[in-house]
Amino acid sequence: MMSEVQVHTVARQMLEQHGFAAIAKAAEQAQACEGRGEAEEAKEWRHIVDAMKIMRGPHQS
């Protein structure tokens, strides 16, 4: 399980590399993990998605 610091580091790096498309990429990773039965890893990707949504601010949908 990733620490909060790791989650936010990955989220920030993904946003820097991919812009707001990073949120969709992380969500796709979560779905792929779920499809493979990797529930814990999917949960981590969803946590990264949540962190990116917070980082982007409240004015974007």
All heavy atoms as TSV, in Angstrom:
chain	resi	resn	atom	element	x	y	z
A	1	MET	N	N	0.844	-1.177	0.000
A	1	MET	CA	C	0.000	0.000	0.000
A	1	MET	C	C	0.889	1.239	0.000
A	1	MET	O	O	1.842	1.326	0.764
A	1	MET	CB	C	-0.902	-0.036	1.244
A	1	MET	CG	C	-1.925	1.029	1.287
A	1	MET	SD	S	-3.261	0.579	0.192
A	1	MET	CE	C	-4.475	1.734	0.679
A	2	MET	N	N	0.544	2.186	-0.872
A	2	MET	CA	C	1.301	3.431	-0.972
A	2	MET	C	C	0.992	4.350	0.204
A	2	MET	O	O	-0.138	4.401	0.674
A	2	MET	CB	C	0.912	4.192	-2.239
A	2	MET	CG	C	1.412	3.646	-3.513
A	2	MET	SD	S	0.897	4.802	-4.824
A	2	MET	CE	C	1.926	4.236	-6.127
A	3	SER	N	N	2.005	5.090	0.614
A	3	SER	CA	C	1.784	6.115	1.628
A	3	SER	C	C	1.115	7.321	0.971
A	3	SER	O	O	1.096	7.443	-0.265
A	3	SER	CB	C	3.113	6.540	2.247
A	3	SER	OG	O	3.866	7.298	1.308
A	4	GLU	N	N	0.577	8.227	1.778
A	4	GLU	CA	C	-0.040	9.447	1.253
A	4	GLU	C	C	0.970	10.259	0.449
A	4	GLU	O	O	0.624	10.815	-0.598
A	4	GLU	CB	C	-0.615	10.298	2.386
A	4	GLU	CG	C	-1.918	9.791	2.934
A	4	GLU	CD	C	-3.037	9.815	1.908
A	4	GLU	OE1	O	-3.240	10.835	1.235
A	4	GLU	OE2	O	-3.706	8.776	1.774
A	5	VAL	N	N	2.193	10.308	0.921
A	5	VAL	CA	C	3.228	11.058	0.216
A	5	VAL	C	C	3.469	10.451	-1.165
A	5	VAL	O	O	3.569	11.169	-2.162
A	5	VAL	CB	C	4.538	11.104	1.044
A	5	VAL	CG1	C	5.676	11.700	0.237
A	5	VAL	CG2	C	4.323	11.875	2.331
A	6	GLN	N	N	3.541	9.127	-1.226
A	6	GLN	CA	C	3.744	8.460	-2.513
A	6	GLN	C	C	2.572	8.715	-3.455
A	6	GLN	O	O	2.765	8.966	-4.646
A	6	GLN	CB	C	3.934	6.959	-2.315
A	6	GLN	CG	C	5.250	6.593	-1.672
A	6	GLN	CD	C	5.298	5.117	-1.306
A	6	GLN	OE1	O	4.375	4.582	-0.710
A	6	GLN	NE2	N	6.397	4.476	-1.663
A	7	VAL	N	N	1.356	8.639	-2.939
A	7	VAL	CA	C	0.161	8.874	-3.757
A	7	VAL	C	C	0.216	10.275	-4.355
A	7	VAL	O	O	0.013	10.463	-5.563
A	7	VAL	CB	C	-1.131	8.684	-2.924
A	7	VAL	CG1	C	-2.344	9.243	-3.657
A	7	VAL	CG2	C	-1.338	7.209	-2.604
A	8	HIS	N	N	0.507	11.263	-3.528
A	8	HIS	CA	C	0.537	12.646	-4.008
A	8	HIS	C	C	1.713	12.899	-4.945
A	8	HIS	O	O	1.577	13.684	-5.886
A	8	HIS	CB	C	0.518	13.613	-2.822
A	8	HIS	CG	C	-0.831	13.692	-2.192
A	8	HIS	ND1	N	-1.777	14.593	-2.579
A	8	HIS	CD2	C	-1.418	12.934	-1.232
A	8	HIS	CE1	C	-2.886	14.406	-1.880
A	8	HIS	NE2	N	-2.686	13.399	-1.050
A	9	THR	N	N	2.816	12.217	-4.728
A	9	THR	CA	C	3.961	12.346	-5.629
A	9	THR	C	C	3.614	11.799	-7.004
A	9	THR	O	O	3.859	12.447	-8.025
A	9	THR	CB	C	5.197	11.632	-5.058
A	9	THR	OG1	O	5.553	12.251	-3.815
A	9	THR	CG2	C	6.377	11.703	-6.008
A	10	VAL	N	N	3.020	10.610	-7.049
A	10	VAL	CA	C	2.623	10.010	-8.328
A	10	VAL	C	C	1.578	10.886	-9.011
A	10	VAL	O	O	1.655	11.144	-10.218
A	10	VAL	CB	C	2.098	8.572	-8.124
A	10	VAL	CG1	C	1.467	8.033	-9.403
A	10	VAL	CG2	C	3.224	7.654	-7.665
A	11	ALA	N	N	0.603	11.369	-8.250
A	11	ALA	CA	C	-0.453	12.218	-8.813
A	11	ALA	C	C	0.156	13.486	-9.427
A	11	ALA	O	O	-0.189	13.869	-10.553
A	11	ALA	CB	C	-1.464	12.579	-7.732
A	12	ARG	N	N	1.053	14.134	-8.711
A	12	ARG	CA	C	1.684	15.358	-9.214
A	12	ARG	C	C	2.498	15.089	-10.471
A	12	ARG	O	O	2.415	15.827	-11.459
A	12	ARG	CB	C	2.570	15.978	-8.128
A	12	ARG	CG	C	3.226	17.282	-8.560
A	12	ARG	CD	C	4.113	17.861	-7.466
A	12	ARG	NE	N	4.957	16.884	-6.793
A	12	ARG	CZ	C	6.076	16.371	-7.287
A	12	ARG	NH1	N	6.495	16.722	-8.480
A	12	ARG	NH2	N	6.788	15.510	-6.592
A	13	GLN	N	N	3.260	14.000	-10.466
A	13	GLN	CA	C	4.082	13.660	-11.626
A	13	GLN	C	C	3.211	13.365	-12.846
A	13	GLN	O	O	3.530	13.793	-13.957
A	13	GLN	CB	C	4.976	12.473	-11.315
A	13	GLN	CG	C	6.100	12.807	-10.360
A	13	GLN	CD	C	6.892	11.585	-9.925
A	13	GLN	OE1	O	6.463	10.449	-10.082
A	13	GLN	NE2	N	8.057	11.823	-9.352
A	14	MET	N	N	2.125	12.651	-12.629
A	14	MET	CA	C	1.236	12.341	-13.751
A	14	MET	C	C	0.588	13.608	-14.311
A	14	MET	O	O	0.474	13.762	-15.530
A	14	MET	CB	C	0.169	11.327	-13.337
A	14	MET	CG	C	0.709	9.928	-13.156
A	14	MET	SD	S	-0.592	8.712	-12.848
A	14	MET	CE	C	-1.358	8.620	-14.483
A	15	LEU	N	N	0.164	14.518	-13.430
A	15	LEU	CA	C	-0.423	15.774	-13.896
A	15	LEU	C	C	0.597	16.597	-14.680
A	15	LEU	O	O	0.260	17.200	-15.704
A	15	LEU	CB	C	-0.967	16.581	-12.721
A	15	LEU	CG	C	-2.306	16.123	-12.164
A	15	LEU	CD1	C	-2.629	16.873	-10.874
A	15	LEU	CD2	C	-3.429	16.320	-13.178
A	16	GLU	N	N	1.842	16.613	-14.216
A	16	GLU	CA	C	2.891	17.356	-14.920
A	16	GLU	C	C	3.139	16.766	-16.302
A	16	GLU	O	O	3.354	17.493	-17.264
A	16	GLU	CB	C	4.177	17.362	-14.105
A	16	GLU	CG	C	4.123	18.254	-12.880
A	16	GLU	CD	C	5.347	18.127	-11.992
A	16	GLU	OE1	O	6.264	17.320	-12.299
A	16	GLU	OE2	O	5.396	18.831	-10.963
A	17	GLN	N	N	3.113	15.443	-16.413
A	17	GLN	CA	C	3.415	14.778	-17.681
A	17	GLN	C	C	2.243	14.785	-18.652
A	17	GLN	O	O	2.431	14.918	-19.857
A	17	GLN	CB	C	3.825	13.327	-17.439
A	17	GLN	CG	C	5.169	13.176	-16.792
A	17	GLN	CD	C	5.512	11.716	-16.524
A	17	GLN	OE1	O	4.658	10.845	-16.582
A	17	GLN	NE2	N	6.762	11.448	-16.214
A	18	HIS	N	N	1.022	14.635	-18.145
A	18	HIS	CA	C	-0.126	14.400	-19.020
A	18	HIS	C	C	-1.226	15.453	-18.915
A	18	HIS	O	O	-2.246	15.341	-19.586
A	18	HIS	CB	C	-0.747	13.035	-18.720
A	18	HIS	CG	C	0.219	11.897	-18.822
A	18	HIS	ND1	N	0.720	11.430	-20.017
A	18	HIS	CD2	C	0.810	11.140	-17.859
A	18	HIS	CE1	C	1.556	10.428	-19.793
A	18	HIS	NE2	N	1.632	10.235	-18.488
A	19	GLY	N	N	-1.041	16.441	-18.049
A	19	GLY	CA	C	-2.112	17.410	-17.840
A	19	GLY	C	C	-3.320	16.716	-17.216
A	19	GLY	O	O	-3.192	15.670	-16.573
A	20	PHE	N	N	-4.489	17.298	-17.445
A	20	PHE	CA	C	-5.680	16.734	-16.817
A	20	PHE	C	C	-6.097	15.398	-17.434
A	20	PHE	O	O	-6.906	14.675	-16.864
A	20	PHE	CB	C	-6.830	17.735	-16.831
A	20	PHE	CG	C	-6.548	18.925	-15.956
A	20	PHE	CD1	C	-6.626	20.201	-16.458
A	20	PHE	CD2	C	-6.181	18.764	-14.627
A	20	PHE	CE1	C	-6.359	21.301	-15.656
A	20	PHE	CE2	C	-5.906	19.841	-13.816
A	20	PHE	CZ	C	-5.997	21.124	-14.337
A	21	ALA	N	N	-5.516	15.026	-18.572
A	21	ALA	CA	C	-5.754	13.689	-19.144
A	21	ALA	C	C	-5.205	12.607	-18.217
A	21	ALA	O	O	-5.596	11.445	-18.317
A	21	ALA	CB	C	-5.113	13.578	-20.520
A	22	ALA	N	N	-4.334	12.996	-17.302
A	22	ALA	CA	C	-3.761	12.046	-16.348
A	22	ALA	C	C	-4.845	11.410	-15.486
A	22	ALA	O	O	-4.727	10.239	-15.098
A	22	ALA	CB	C	-2.734	12.745	-15.459
A	23	ILE	N	N	-5.893	12.161	-15.207
A	23	ILE	CA	C	-6.978	11.617	-14.383
A	23	ILE	C	C	-7.628	10.445	-15.101
A	23	ILE	O	O	-7.857	9.386	-14.506
A	23	ILE	CB	C	-7.999	12.719	-14.030
A	23	ILE	CG1	C	-7.325	13.777	-13.153
A	23	ILE	CG2	C	-9.217	12.125	-13.328
A	23	ILE	CD1	C	-8.150	15.030	-12.930
A	24	ALA	N	N	-7.888	10.608	-16.386
A	24	ALA	CA	C	-8.485	9.519	-17.171
A	24	ALA	C	C	-7.529	8.337	-17.267
A	24	ALA	O	O	-7.954	7.180	-17.170
A	24	ALA	CB	C	-8.862	10.016	-18.562
A	25	LYS	N	N	-6.241	8.618	-17.441
A	25	LYS	CA	C	-5.252	7.537	-17.532
A	25	LYS	C	C	-5.208	6.723	-16.235
A	25	LYS	O	O	-5.148	5.497	-16.272
A	25	LYS	CB	C	-3.862	8.091	-17.848
A	25	LYS	CG	C	-3.723	8.638	-19.244
A	25	LYS	CD	C	-2.327	9.201	-19.456
A	25	LYS	CE	C	-2.165	9.803	-20.829
A	25	LYS	NZ	N	-2.136	8.820	-21.904
A	26	ALA	N	N	-5.241	7.405	-15.102
A	26	ALA	CA	C	-5.214	6.703	-13.822
A	26	ALA	C	C	-6.495	5.907	-13.607
A	26	ALA	O	O	-6.454	4.785	-13.091
A	26	ALA	CB	C	-5.000	7.693	-12.682
A	27	ALA	N	N	-7.628	6.461	-14.025
A	27	ALA	CA	C	-8.899	5.738	-13.907
A	27	ALA	C	C	-8.879	4.480	-14.777
A	27	ALA	O	O	-9.384	3.420	-14.365
A	27	ALA	CB	C	-10.062	6.643	-14.297
A	28	GLU	N	N	-8.285	4.588	-15.969
A	28	GLU	CA	C	-8.151	3.412	-16.848
A	28	GLU	C	C	-7.272	2.356	-16.198
A	28	GLU	O	O	-7.554	1.152	-16.305
A	28	GLU	CB	C	-7.567	3.825	-18.197
A	28	GLU	CG	C	-8.531	4.613	-19.054
A	28	GLU	CD	C	-7.875	5.224	-20.284
A	28	GLU	OE1	O	-6.659	5.021	-20.496
A	28	GLU	OE2	O	-8.588	5.918	-21.023
A	29	GLN	N	N	-6.211	2.785	-15.535
A	29	GLN	CA	C	-5.344	1.839	-14.828
A	29	GLN	C	C	-6.122	1.114	-13.731
A	29	GLN	O	O	-5.969	-0.094	-13.543
A	29	GLN	CB	C	-4.134	2.560	-14.221
A	29	GLN	CG	C	-3.104	2.988	-15.227
A	29	GLN	CD	C	-2.391	1.800	-15.848
A	29	GLN	OE1	O	-2.201	0.760	-15.238
A	29	GLN	NE2	N	-2.005	1.965	-17.095
A	30	ALA	N	N	-6.954	1.867	-13.008
A	30	ALA	CA	C	-7.760	1.257	-11.943
A	30	ALA	C	C	-8.692	0.201	-12.521
A	30	ALA	O	O	-8.805	-0.900	-11.974
A	30	ALA	CB	C	-8.558	2.328	-11.209
A	31	GLN	N	N	-9.331	0.522	-13.636
A	31	GLN	CA	C	-10.241	-0.442	-14.265
A	31	GLN	C	C	-9.493	-1.668	-14.757
A	31	GLN	O	O	-9.982	-2.793	-14.627
A	31	GLN	CB	C	-10.994	0.215	-15.417
A	31	GLN	CG	C	-12.048	1.185	-14.957
A	31	GLN	CD	C	-12.778	1.840	-16.110
A	31	GLN	OE1	O	-12.195	2.087	-17.169
A	31	GLN	NE2	N	-14.052	2.118	-15.902
A	32	ALA	N	N	-8.320	-1.463	-15.318
A	32	ALA	CA	C	-7.519	-2.590	-15.799
A	32	ALA	C	C	-7.129	-3.498	-14.643
A	32	ALA	O	O	-7.185	-4.728	-14.759
A	32	ALA	CB	C	-6.274	-2.082	-16.532
A	33	CYS	N	N	-6.752	-2.906	-13.523
A	33	CYS	CA	C	-6.389	-3.700	-12.346
A	33	CYS	C	C	-7.590	-4.495	-11.843
A	33	CYS	O	O	-7.459	-5.674	-11.500
A	33	CYS	CB	C	-5.858	-2.799	-11.232
A	33	CYS	SG	S	-4.239	-2.087	-11.591
A	34	GLU	N	N	-8.743	-3.839	-11.805
A	34	GLU	CA	C	-9.956	-4.547	-11.380
A	34	GLU	C	C	-10.252	-5.719	-12.306
A	34	GLU	O	O	-10.642	-6.799	-11.854
A	34	GLU	CB	C	-11.144	-3.585	-11.348
A	34	GLU	CG	C	-11.074	-2.616	-10.205
A	34	GLU	CD	C	-12.125	-1.528	-10.277
A	34	GLU	OE1	O	-12.758	-1.348	-11.336
A	34	GLU	OE2	O	-12.301	-0.831	-9.255
A	35	GLY	N	N	-10.061	-5.514	-13.595
A	35	GLY	CA	C	-10.292	-6.578	-14.573
A	35	GLY	C	C	-9.372	-7.769	-14.369
A	35	GLY	O	O	-9.728	-8.895	-14.704
A	36	ARG	N	N	-8.191	-7.513	-13.826
A	36	ARG	CA	C	-7.234	-8.595	-13.546
A	36	ARG	C	C	-7.390	-9.146	-12.142
A	36	ARG	O	O	-6.615	-10.004	-11.716
A	36	ARG	CB	C	-5.804	-8.079	-13.738
A	36	ARG	CG	C	-5.445	-7.709	-15.166
A	36	ARG	CD	C	-3.963	-7.425	-15.317
A	36	ARG	NE	N	-3.507	-6.321	-14.480
A	36	ARG	CZ	C	-3.414	-5.052	-14.854
A	36	ARG	NH1	N	-3.772	-4.702	-16.070
A	36	ARG	NH2	N	-2.972	-4.133	-14.017
A	37	GLY	N	N	-8.368	-8.610	-11.395
A	37	GLY	CA	C	-8.585	-9.082	-10.033
A	37	GLY	C	C	-7.611	-8.511	-9.018
A	37	GLY	O	O	-7.455	-9.047	-7.929
A	38	GLU	N	N	-6.978	-7.406	-9.363
A	38	GLU	CA	C	-6.001	-6.771	-8.468
A	38	GLU	C	C	-6.690	-5.630	-7.726
A	38	GLU	O	O	-6.465	-4.444	-8.001
A	38	GLU	CB	C	-4.815	-6.262	-9.282
A	38	GLU	CG	C	-4.077	-7.373	-10.008
A	38	GLU	CD	C	-3.055	-6.865	-11.021
A	38	GLU	OE1	O	-3.009	-5.642	-11.292
A	38	GLU	OE2	O	-2.317	-7.700	-11.553
A	39	ALA	N	N	-7.507	-5.975	-6.769
A	39	ALA	CA	C	-8.347	-5.003	-6.072
A	39	ALA	C	C	-7.533	-3.968	-5.304
A	39	ALA	O	O	-7.876	-2.779	-5.303
A	39	ALA	CB	C	-9.311	-5.720	-5.131
A	40	GLU	N	N	-6.477	-4.389	-4.661
A	40	GLU	CA	C	-5.680	-3.455	-3.856
A	40	GLU	C	C	-4.982	-2.429	-4.741
A	40	GLU	O	O	-4.949	-1.234	-4.428
A	40	GLU	CB	C	-4.662	-4.223	-2.998
A	40	GLU	CG	C	-4.098	-3.424	-1.851
A	40	GLU	CD	C	-5.158	-2.952	-0.856
A	40	GLU	OE1	O	-6.109	-3.686	-0.577
A	40	GLU	OE2	O	-5.010	-1.820	-0.355
A	41	GLU	N	N	-4.437	-2.873	-5.857
A	41	GLU	CA	C	-3.780	-1.945	-6.780
A	41	GLU	C	C	-4.809	-0.994	-7.405
A	41	GLU	O	O	-4.543	0.194	-7.582
A	41	GLU	CB	C	-3.020	-2.700	-7.870
A	41	GLU	CG	C	-2.180	-1.769	-8.705
A	41	GLU	CD	C	-0.998	-2.451	-9.365
A	41	GLU	OE1	O	-0.598	-3.535	-8.914
A	41	GLU	OE2	O	-0.479	-1.876	-10.318
A	42	ALA	N	N	-5.991	-1.507	-7.713
A	42	ALA	CA	C	-7.056	-0.655	-8.242
A	42	ALA	C	C	-7.419	0.429	-7.234
A	42	ALA	O	O	-7.630	1.590	-7.605
A	42	ALA	CB	C	-8.284	-1.498	-8.583
A	43	LYS	N	N	-7.460	0.053	-5.965
A	43	LYS	CA	C	-7.771	1.019	-4.908
A	43	LYS	C	C	-6.716	2.118	-4.857
A	43	LYS	O	O	-7.045	3.302	-4.677
A	43	LYS	CB	C	-7.847	0.280	-3.566
A	43	LYS	CG	C	-8.235	1.139	-2.395
A	43	LYS	CD	C	-8.330	0.298	-1.132
A	43	LYS	CE	C	-8.628	1.150	0.085
A	43	LYS	NZ	N	-8.673	0.357	1.305
A	44	GLU	N	N	-5.448	1.763	-5.043
A	44	GLU	CA	C	-4.380	2.758	-5.053
A	44	GLU	C	C	-4.533	3.717	-6.230
A	44	GLU	O	O	-4.365	4.923	-6.082
A	44	GLU	CB	C	-3.014	2.078	-5.075
A	44	GLU	CG	C	-2.671	1.413	-3.761
A	44	GLU	CD	C	-1.301	0.769	-3.745
A	44	GLU	OE1	O	-0.638	0.695	-4.802
A	44	GLU	OE2	O	-0.882	0.341	-2.659
A	45	TRP	N	N	-4.866	3.174	-7.413
A	45	TRP	CA	C	-5.069	4.037	-8.579
A	45	TRP	C	C	-6.240	4.985	-8.352
A	45	TRP	O	O	-6.182	6.152	-8.725
A	45	TRP	CB	C	-5.267	3.207	-9.844
A	45	TRP	CG	C	-3.971	2.732	-10.422
A	45	TRP	CD1	C	-3.497	1.459	-10.442
A	45	TRP	CD2	C	-2.969	3.544	-11.046
A	45	TRP	NE1	N	-2.256	1.425	-11.045
A	45	TRP	CE2	C	-1.910	2.691	-11.433
A	45	TRP	CE3	C	-2.866	4.903	-11.326
A	45	TRP	CZ2	C	-0.775	3.162	-12.075
A	45	TRP	CZ3	C	-1.723	5.373	-11.975
A	45	TRP	CH2	C	-0.696	4.499	-12.339
A	46	ARG	N	N	-7.298	4.513	-7.717
A	46	ARG	CA	C	-8.456	5.378	-7.436
A	46	ARG	C	C	-8.063	6.481	-6.433
A	46	ARG	O	O	-8.533	7.609	-6.543
A	46	ARG	CB	C	-9.617	4.564	-6.897
A	46	ARG	CG	C	-10.119	3.543	-7.897
A	46	ARG	CD	C	-11.584	3.660	-8.179
A	46	ARG	NE	N	-12.022	2.607	-9.075
A	46	ARG	CZ	C	-12.071	2.734	-10.400
A	46	ARG	NH1	N	-11.704	3.850	-10.968
A	46	ARG	NH2	N	-12.491	1.740	-11.154
A	47	HIS	N	N	-7.186	6.138	-5.511
A	47	HIS	CA	C	-6.685	7.129	-4.561
A	47	HIS	C	C	-5.876	8.195	-5.297
A	47	HIS	O	O	-5.980	9.399	-5.003
A	47	HIS	CB	C	-5.836	6.412	-3.512
A	47	HIS	CG	C	-5.567	7.210	-2.287
A	47	HIS	ND1	N	-5.159	6.639	-1.117
A	47	HIS	CD2	C	-5.608	8.531	-2.031
A	47	HIS	CE1	C	-4.968	7.565	-0.207
A	47	HIS	NE2	N	-5.235	8.739	-0.743
A	48	ILE	N	N	-5.087	7.782	-6.274
A	48	ILE	CA	C	-4.315	8.717	-7.095
A	48	ILE	C	C	-5.265	9.619	-7.887
A	48	ILE	O	O	-5.054	10.834	-7.978
A	48	ILE	CB	C	-3.342	7.958	-8.022
A	48	ILE	CG1	C	-2.235	7.298	-7.183
A	48	ILE	CG2	C	-2.751	8.886	-9.085
A	48	ILE	CD1	C	-1.402	6.274	-7.931
A	49	VAL	N	N	-6.330	9.040	-8.431
A	49	VAL	CA	C	-7.343	9.822	-9.151
A	49	VAL	C	C	-7.914	10.890	-8.223
A	49	VAL	O	O	-8.020	12.070	-8.597
A	49	VAL	CB	C	-8.469	8.922	-9.709
A	49	VAL	CG1	C	-9.651	9.755	-10.177
A	49	VAL	CG2	C	-7.954	8.043	-10.833
A	50	ASP	N	N	-8.286	10.504	-7.029
A	50	ASP	CA	C	-8.857	11.452	-6.065
A	50	ASP	C	C	-7.867	12.578	-5.751
A	50	ASP	O	O	-8.252	13.746	-5.663
A	50	ASP	CB	C	-9.272	10.745	-4.777
A	50	ASP	CG	C	-10.472	9.831	-4.967
A	50	ASP	OD1	O	-11.210	9.986	-5.970
A	50	ASP	OD2	O	-10.669	8.951	-4.110
A	51	ALA	N	N	-6.597	12.230	-5.584
A	51	ALA	CA	C	-5.582	13.241	-5.291
A	51	ALA	C	C	-5.441	14.223	-6.449
A	51	ALA	O	O	-5.339	15.433	-6.237
A	51	ALA	CB	C	-4.235	12.571	-4.992
A	52	MET	N	N	-5.475	13.711	-7.679
A	52	MET	CA	C	-5.365	14.597	-8.839
A	52	MET	C	C	-6.570	15.523	-8.940
A	52	MET	O	O	-6.429	16.690	-9.306
A	52	MET	CB	C	-5.199	13.787	-10.126
A	52	MET	CG	C	-3.814	13.211	-10.272
A	52	MET	SD	S	-3.505	12.518	-11.897
A	52	MET	CE	C	-4.296	10.931	-11.739
A	53	LYS	N	N	-7.745	15.022	-8.626
A	53	LYS	CA	C	-8.944	15.859	-8.667
A	53	LYS	C	C	-8.834	17.007	-7.673
A	53	LYS	O	O	-9.258	18.124	-7.956
A	53	LYS	CB	C	-10.192	15.022	-8.387
A	53	LYS	CG	C	-10.577	14.130	-9.540
A	53	LYS	CD	C	-11.804	13.306	-9.190
A	53	LYS	CE	C	-12.212	12.402	-10.340
A	53	LYS	NZ	N	-13.362	11.563	-9.984
A	54	ILE	N	N	-8.253	16.741	-6.510
A	54	ILE	CA	C	-8.050	17.790	-5.516
A	54	ILE	C	C	-7.021	18.802	-6.028
A	54	ILE	O	O	-7.204	20.009	-5.897
A	54	ILE	CB	C	-7.615	17.190	-4.163
A	54	ILE	CG1	C	-8.777	16.403	-3.550
A	54	ILE	CG2	C	-7.112	18.274	-3.213
A	54	ILE	CD1	C	-8.379	15.532	-2.387
A	55	MET	N	N	-5.955	18.311	-6.641
A	55	MET	CA	C	-4.880	19.176	-7.123
A	55	MET	C	C	-5.348	20.107	-8.235
A	55	MET	O	O	-4.860	21.226	-8.351
A	55	MET	CB	C	-3.707	18.344	-7.615
A	55	MET	CG	C	-2.955	17.657	-6.530
A	55	MET	SD	S	-1.666	16.614	-7.259
A	55	MET	CE	C	-1.051	15.813	-5.783
A	56	ARG	N	N	-6.271	19.651	-9.051
A	56	ARG	CA	C	-6.698	20.476	-10.196
A	56	ARG	C	C	-7.584	21.627	-9.757
A	56	ARG	O	O	-7.798	22.559	-10.512
A	56	ARG	CB	C	-7.399	19.641	-11.254
A	56	ARG	CG	C	-8.804	19.238	-10.857
A	56	ARG	CD	C	-9.527	18.534	-11.948
A	56	ARG	NE	N	-10.852	18.221	-11.451
A	56	ARG	CZ	C	-11.728	17.530	-12.085
A	56	ARG	NH1	N	-11.438	17.054	-13.271
A	56	ARG	NH2	N	-12.909	17.291	-11.575
A	57	GLY	N	N	-8.153	21.540	-8.572
A	57	GLY	CA	C	-8.975	22.633	-8.054
A	57	GLY	C	C	-10.459	22.399	-8.282
A	57	GLY	O	O	-10.853	21.541	-9.061
A	58	PRO	N	N	-11.284	23.207	-7.625
A	58	PRO	CA	C	-12.738	22.995	-7.646
A	58	PRO	C	C	-13.445	23.534	-8.881
A	58	PRO	O	O	-14.599	23.222	-9.093
A	58	PRO	CB	C	-13.204	23.754	-6.400
A	58	PRO	CG	C	-12.208	24.853	-6.264
A	58	PRO	CD	C	-10.892	24.243	-6.719
A	59	HIS	N	N	-12.796	24.318	-9.721
A	59	HIS	CA	C	-13.493	24.979	-10.806
A	59	HIS	C	C	-13.497	24.207	-12.099
A	59	HIS	O	O	-14.040	24.658	-13.085
A	59	HIS	CB	C	-12.899	26.370	-11.045
A	59	HIS	CG	C	-13.031	27.237	-9.840
A	59	HIS	ND1	N	-14.241	27.672	-9.366
A	59	HIS	CD2	C	-12.097	27.722	-8.996
A	59	HIS	CE1	C	-14.057	28.397	-8.288
A	59	HIS	NE2	N	-12.760	28.445	-8.031
A	60	GLN	N	N	-12.911	23.043	-12.138
A	60	GLN	CA	C	-12.892	22.247	-13.356
A	60	GLN	C	C	-13.734	21.007	-13.154
A	60	GLN	O	O	-13.792	20.442	-12.090
A	60	GLN	CB	C	-11.450	21.855	-13.685
A	60	GLN	CG	C	-10.551	23.051	-13.703
A	60	GLN	CD	C	-9.618	23.027	-14.877
A	60	GLN	OE1	O	-9.644	22.110	-15.660
A	60	GLN	NE2	N	-8.809	24.031	-14.987
A	61	SER	N	N	-14.383	20.564	-14.206
A	61	SER	CA	C	-15.188	19.348	-14.095
A	61	SER	C	C	-14.681	18.254	-14.985
A	61	SER	O	O	-13.849	18.460	-15.805
A	61	SER	CB	C	-16.648	19.654	-14.409
A	61	SER	OG	O	-16.756	20.198	-15.680
